[in-house]
Amino acid sequence: MACRNIHAATVFAFLFGMASVGGLIAATLIPQWRITRLITFNKNAKNVTINDGLWVKCVRLDGSTACLVYDKEWYSTLDQLDLRVLQFALPISILIAVFALMLCFIGMCNTAFGPEVPNFNLAKCLVNSAGCHLVAALLYLLAGALSITPSIWVIFHTADLSKTFGPLFSPDISVYLAIGSAGGMLLTSCLLFLWYCACKALPSPFWQPLYSPPASVYSYPAHSYVSPRYSSRSRLSTIEIDIPVVTQVP
């Protein structure tokens, strides 16, 4: 098995990463991070629900879906430290994850559409597919850690607010969506790391190529292409993985 082949592991990692990035973008934009319920005992008045987001704030009356007050300047006047941290952490995490997703896509495209016999005159410009997946795994790990930590902090900070001021506060859907998306990024990172470390023949079909190219040796007047042997003990050199060996034909 060659690491230049496309495997089920890398395909699933790309799909998980794309879903995680989409979920994190949605969690960042949805103005439902913390709910504050103001209960009145006046029978002629209605209870009020306040939805705190990262960028806007919405005040609703119970039984109504429209915002009675829609504060578009909430992002600049936000005085809650946990949400303020998320204003910086989540966009940075999204940018890192998008870059990791692009690296996965480049590595897969180079594997699928790259020539079997690379042009050695352009060796400096060759794309290292395994290297792309390895760097993407590191970036996914960073993005997941950067987004899941402040998201979990929101849950604990909301619990502290409820203990201090009464059971008026509760985390909303964006918190759990962000945690799930961050967990998906960490899963994607682990999947790519496992693929990179297990780049050898294994009994599980999950690590096998999605297609089986014909095993052949390309002969040319001056050179012959020989597939390199992959060491199960050496995982540090990506040259051993992606750059073939050229031997002189007598």
C-alpha positions as CSV (number, residue, x, y, z in Angstrom):
1,M,0.0,0.0,0.0
2,A,1.3,3.4,-0.9
3,C,0.6,6.7,0.9
4,R,0.1,8.2,-2.6
5,N,-3.2,6.3,-2.9
6,I,-6.5,7.8,-1.7
7,H,-7.8,6.0,1.4
8,A,-11.2,5.9,3.1
9,A,-9.6,7.4,6.2
10,T,-8.5,10.6,4.3
11,V,-11.9,10.9,2.6
12,F,-13.8,10.6,5.9
13,A,-11.4,13.1,7.5
14,F,-12.2,15.6,4.7
15,L,-15.9,15.1,5.1
16,F,-15.7,15.4,8.9
17,G,-13.6,18.5,8.7
18,M,-15.9,20.2,6.2
19,A,-19.0,19.4,8.5
20,S,-17.1,20.7,11.5
21,V,-16.1,23.9,9.8
22,G,-19.7,24.5,8.7
23,G,-21.0,23.8,12.2
24,L,-18.5,26.2,13.8
25,I,-19.4,29.0,11.4
26,A,-23.1,28.5,12.2
27,A,-22.4,28.5,15.9
28,T,-20.5,31.8,15.5
29,L,-23.3,33.5,13.6
30,I,-26.3,32.3,15.5
31,P,-27.2,34.7,18.4
32,Q,-28.1,32.0,20.9
33,W,-25.2,31.5,23.3
34,R,-26.8,32.4,26.6
35,I,-30.5,32.6,27.5
36,T,-31.7,34.9,30.3
37,R,-35.3,34.4,31.3
38,L,-36.9,37.3,33.3
39,I,-40.1,36.1,35.0
40,T,-42.8,38.4,36.1
41,F,-45.7,37.7,38.5
42,N,-47.9,40.3,36.9
43,K,-50.7,38.6,35.1
44,N,-51.0,41.4,32.7
45,A,-47.4,41.2,31.5
46,K,-45.4,38.5,29.8
47,N,-42.1,36.9,30.6
48,V,-39.1,38.2,28.7
49,T,-36.4,36.0,27.1
50,I,-33.0,37.5,26.3
51,N,-30.8,35.8,23.8
52,D,-27.1,36.8,24.1
53,G,-25.0,36.2,21.0
54,L,-21.5,37.0,20.0
55,W,-22.5,39.9,17.7
56,V,-26.2,40.7,18.4
57,K,-28.6,40.6,21.3
58,C,-32.3,39.8,20.9
59,V,-35.1,40.4,23.5
60,R,-38.3,38.5,23.0
61,L,-41.6,38.2,24.7
62,D,-42.8,34.7,25.6
63,G,-44.8,33.2,22.8
64,S,-43.3,35.5,20.2
65,T,-40.6,34.7,17.6
66,A,-39.9,38.3,16.7
67,C,-37.3,40.4,18.5
68,L,-38.8,43.1,20.6
69,V,-35.3,44.7,20.9
70,Y,-32.6,43.8,18.4
71,D,-29.3,45.2,19.5
72,K,-26.9,45.3,16.5
73,E,-24.2,47.1,18.5
74,W,-24.0,44.3,21.1
75,Y,-20.6,43.2,19.8
76,S,-19.0,46.5,20.8
77,T,-20.7,46.9,24.2
78,L,-20.4,43.2,25.3
79,D,-19.4,43.1,29.0
80,Q,-19.3,39.3,29.5
81,L,-15.8,38.0,29.4
82,D,-16.5,34.5,28.2
83,L,-18.4,35.7,25.2
84,R,-15.8,38.3,24.5
85,V,-13.1,35.7,24.4
86,L,-15.2,33.7,21.9
87,Q,-15.4,36.7,19.7
88,F,-11.7,36.3,19.0
89,A,-11.3,32.6,19.5
90,L,-13.9,31.3,17.1
91,P,-13.0,33.4,14.0
92,I,-9.4,32.5,14.4
93,S,-10.3,28.8,14.8
94,I,-12.5,29.0,11.7
95,L,-9.6,30.5,9.6
96,I,-7.2,27.8,10.8
97,A,-9.7,25.0,10.1
98,V,-10.5,26.4,6.6
99,F,-6.7,26.4,5.9
100,A,-6.5,22.8,7.1
101,L,-9.5,21.8,4.9
102,M,-7.7,23.4,1.9
103,L,-4.6,21.4,2.7
104,C,-6.6,18.1,2.8
105,F,-8.2,19.0,-0.5
106,I,-4.9,19.8,-2.1
107,G,-3.4,16.5,-0.9
108,M,-6.3,14.5,-2.1
109,C,-6.4,16.2,-5.5
110,N,-2.7,15.7,-5.9
111,T,-3.1,12.0,-5.1
112,A,-6.1,11.6,-7.4
113,F,-4.9,13.6,-10.4
114,G,-1.1,13.6,-10.1
115,P,0.9,11.6,-12.6
116,E,2.1,8.2,-11.7
117,V,5.6,9.2,-12.8
118,P,6.4,12.7,-11.6
119,N,8.4,15.2,-13.6
120,F,11.8,15.3,-11.9
121,N,12.7,18.5,-13.6
122,L,10.0,20.1,-11.4
123,A,10.9,18.2,-8.2
124,K,11.0,21.4,-6.2
125,C,7.4,22.1,-7.0
126,L,6.0,18.7,-6.2
127,V,3.2,18.6,-3.7
128,N,3.8,16.3,-0.8
129,S,0.3,14.7,-0.2
130,A,1.2,13.0,3.1
131,G,2.8,16.2,4.3
132,C,-0.4,18.1,3.5
133,H,-2.4,15.7,5.6
134,L,0.0,15.8,8.4
135,V,0.0,19.6,8.6
136,A,-3.8,19.6,8.3
137,A,-4.0,17.3,11.3
138,L,-1.9,19.7,13.3
139,L,-4.1,22.6,12.3
140,Y,-7.3,20.8,13.0
141,L,-5.9,20.0,16.5
142,L,-5.1,23.6,17.1
143,A,-8.5,24.8,15.8
144,G,-10.4,22.3,17.8
145,A,-8.6,23.1,21.1
146,L,-8.9,26.9,20.4
147,S,-12.7,26.6,20.0
148,I,-13.7,24.0,22.5
149,T,-12.0,25.5,25.5
150,P,-13.9,28.9,25.6
151,S,-17.1,27.1,24.6
152,I,-16.9,24.8,27.6
153,W,-16.1,27.8,29.8
154,V,-19.4,29.4,28.8
155,I,-21.2,26.4,30.4
156,F,-19.4,26.8,33.7
157,H,-19.6,30.6,33.7
158,T,-23.4,30.3,33.1
159,A,-23.7,27.9,36.0
160,D,-21.8,30.4,38.2
161,L,-24.2,33.2,37.1
162,S,-27.2,31.0,38.0
163,K,-25.7,30.3,41.5
164,T,-25.1,34.0,42.1
165,F,-28.2,35.7,40.7
166,G,-30.7,32.8,40.6
167,P,-31.7,30.3,38.0
168,L,-32.2,32.8,35.3
169,F,-29.4,31.8,33.0
170,S,-28.8,28.8,30.8
171,P,-26.5,28.0,27.8
172,D,-28.2,27.9,24.4
173,I,-27.8,25.9,21.3
174,S,-24.8,27.7,19.9
175,V,-22.7,26.4,22.9
176,Y,-23.4,22.8,22.1
177,L,-23.0,23.3,18.4
178,A,-19.6,24.8,18.9
179,I,-18.5,22.0,21.2
180,G,-19.7,19.4,18.8
181,S,-18.0,21.1,15.9
182,A,-14.7,21.4,17.9
183,G,-15.0,17.7,18.8
184,G,-15.4,16.9,15.1
185,M,-12.2,18.8,14.4
186,L,-10.3,16.9,17.1
187,L,-11.7,13.6,15.6
188,T,-10.6,14.7,12.2
189,S,-7.1,15.4,13.5
190,C,-6.9,12.0,15.2
191,L,-8.1,10.3,12.0
192,L,-5.4,12.0,9.9
193,F,-2.7,11.3,12.5
194,L,-3.7,7.6,12.6
195,W,-3.7,7.4,8.8
196,Y,-0.2,9.0,8.7
197,C,1.2,6.6,11.4
198,A,-0.5,3.6,9.9
199,C,0.6,4.2,6.3
200,K,1.2,0.5,5.6
201,A,-0.8,-2.6,4.8
202,L,-3.3,-3.4,7.6
203,P,-6.2,-5.9,7.7
204,S,-8.8,-3.2,8.2
205,P,-10.3,-2.0,4.9
206,F,-10.6,1.5,6.4
207,W,-6.8,2.0,5.8
208,Q,-6.8,0.4,2.3
209,P,-6.8,2.4,-0.9
210,L,-10.1,3.2,-2.5
211,Y,-8.8,2.0,-5.8
212,S,-6.1,-0.5,-6.7
213,P,-3.8,0.8,-9.5
214,P,-2.1,-1.9,-11.6
215,A,1.3,-2.8,-10.2
216,S,3.6,-2.2,-13.1
217,V,7.1,-0.8,-13.6
218,Y,7.5,2.0,-16.1
219,S,10.4,1.6,-18.4
220,Y,12.0,4.4,-20.4
221,P,15.1,4.6,-22.6
222,A,17.2,6.1,-19.9
223,H,15.3,5.5,-16.6
224,S,12.9,3.2,-15.0
225,Y,10.4,4.0,-12.3
226,V,10.6,1.8,-9.2
227,S,8.0,2.1,-6.4
228,P,9.8,2.8,-3.1
229,R,9.7,0.4,-0.2
230,Y,7.8,1.9,2.8
231,S,9.3,1.3,6.2
232,S,6.9,0.5,9.0
233,R,9.4,1.9,11.5
234,S,10.3,5.2,9.8
235,R,7.4,7.7,9.9
236,L,9.4,10.9,10.0
237,S,10.6,11.3,6.5
238,T,7.9,12.3,4.0
239,I,10.4,11.9,1.2
240,E,10.3,8.2,1.7
241,I,6.5,8.4,1.3
242,D,5.9,10.6,-1.7
243,I,9.0,11.0,-3.8
244,P,9.8,7.9,-5.9
245,V,13.2,6.4,-6.6
246,V,14.8,6.6,-10.0
247,T,17.4,4.1,-11.0
248,Q,19.6,4.0,-14.0
249,V,18.8,1.3,-16.6
250,P,22.0,-0.3,-17.9
